Amino acid sequence: MRTRKERIQPAYPTTMWDIFVEQNTYGHFLQTSMWGDLKSKHGWSTDRASLVNSESELAGGSLILFRRLPYGIGTIAYVPRGPVVNWDDRAIAVAAIQNTSKLARECGAIGMVVEPALLDTPSDQRTLTEAKLFPMSISAQPRRTIWVNLDVEEEVDILAAMKQKTRYNIGLAKRKGVTIREGGIDDLPMFYNLMQTTSERNVFAIHPLEYYQTFMKTFAEGERRIASLLIAEFEHKPLAAMIAVAFSKRGTYLYGASSNEGRDLMPTYLLQWEAMRWSRLHGCVTYDLWGVPDQDEATLEANFKDRDDGLWGVYRFKRGFGGQIVRHIGAWGQVFQPLRWWLWQQAWKFRKTSGLSA
């Protein structure tokens, strides 16, 4: 068995890989070398599987994250929003998965979990099944989300597609004097304080401050500046903040937080609107609101007024921005070491976490 340090490095350098990911229809920032750099500083190790065509051109590949599991069970391989490949060509898509699987095996993983950047269709399910993958109940990335269309003639067209109450709240925030500014590394302690407040209020886990500092240094500084920290303030006091990413023509709402104060000023509504404007300015044609309850639209609309558990509260907020509810194909697995995989599944049930959170 070869280790990651012993194997020959990928034929394509980092810059070429990132360009390939950005230009691919199914490219996603979670497959960039920058995401690998971030995760490698926070408990993961990384490698990259590359697939070339008959002309020796890059045709597909995967950023693979490896993580040691608890209790000495072994290492799991995880591919967030990948492989990156032309999924409309089933033969090459299967080859990309097989190539990824081969590298994961060589690196000693007990199994592999992939979460492709695919919507949930019977055709793509057949492709994954043909590649000897099986659907899993876990999912590290949002399974269902809302995409807002930014590919319009004027900004007012985006506003026109929103619900009236949301447009009103955006205007109210402006009229009351809420302003939005772009922050930097020095603002992260403030952002983290807001994250702690939000996590306590809504009961969810957050990363340590160092994680967000590494993220901003990796994604928001230097030549490849594809992320922004946006801060909503009233009389110079921060009320809410968020981190957005603009990559491969898609803006993404990645992290967000708000204070318990000034909520009547509707700062989060104005913040999302400015994030959409920022994404559009950076060439994005879609804005991903990043996660709503994994229920069909009829169920969501029938229950959002009465439920606050899980993501129901954020759905009540996000639905107002208009957009299309979409469902990703989710996580699919492949087992290399059955006993150790079974032990991981038992540990996951016990700990209530898969260990794949990205």
Sequence and secondary structure as in RCSB ss.txt:
>XXXX:A:sequence
MRTRKERIQPAYPTTMWDIFVEQNTYGHFLQTSMWGDLKSKHGWSTDRASLVNSESELAGGSLILFRRLPYGIGT
IAYVPRGPVVNWDDRAIAVAAIQNTSKLARECGAIGMVVEPALLDTPSDQRTLTEAKLFPMSISAQPRRTIWVNL
DVEEEVDILAAMKQKTRYNIGLAKRKGVTIREGGIDDLPMFYNLMQTTSERNVFAIHPLEYYQTFMKTFAEGERR
IASLLIAEFEHKPLAAMIAVAFSKRGTYLYGASSNEGRDLMPTYLLQWEAMRWSRLHGCVTYDLWGVPDQDEATL
EANFKDRDDGLWGVYRFKRGFGGQIVRHIGAWGQVFQPLRWWLWQQAWKFRKTSGLSA
>XXXX:A:secstr
   TTTS   SS HHHHHHHHHHSTT  GGGSHHHHHHHHTTT EEEEEEEE TTS EEEEEEEEEEE GGG  E
EEEEET  EE TTSHHHHHHHHHHHHHHHHHTT SEEEEE S B  HHHHHHHHHTT EE S  SS SEEEEEE 
 SSSHHHHHHTS HHHHHHHHHHHHHTEEEEEE GGGHHHHHHHHHHHHHHHT     HHHHHHHHHHHSSSS  
 EEEEEEEETTEEEEEEEEEEETTEEEEEEEEE SSSGGG HHHHHHHHHHHHHHHTT SEEE   B SS HHHH
HHHTTT  STTHHHHHHHGGG  EEEEB   EEEESSHHHHHHHHHHHHHHT  S   
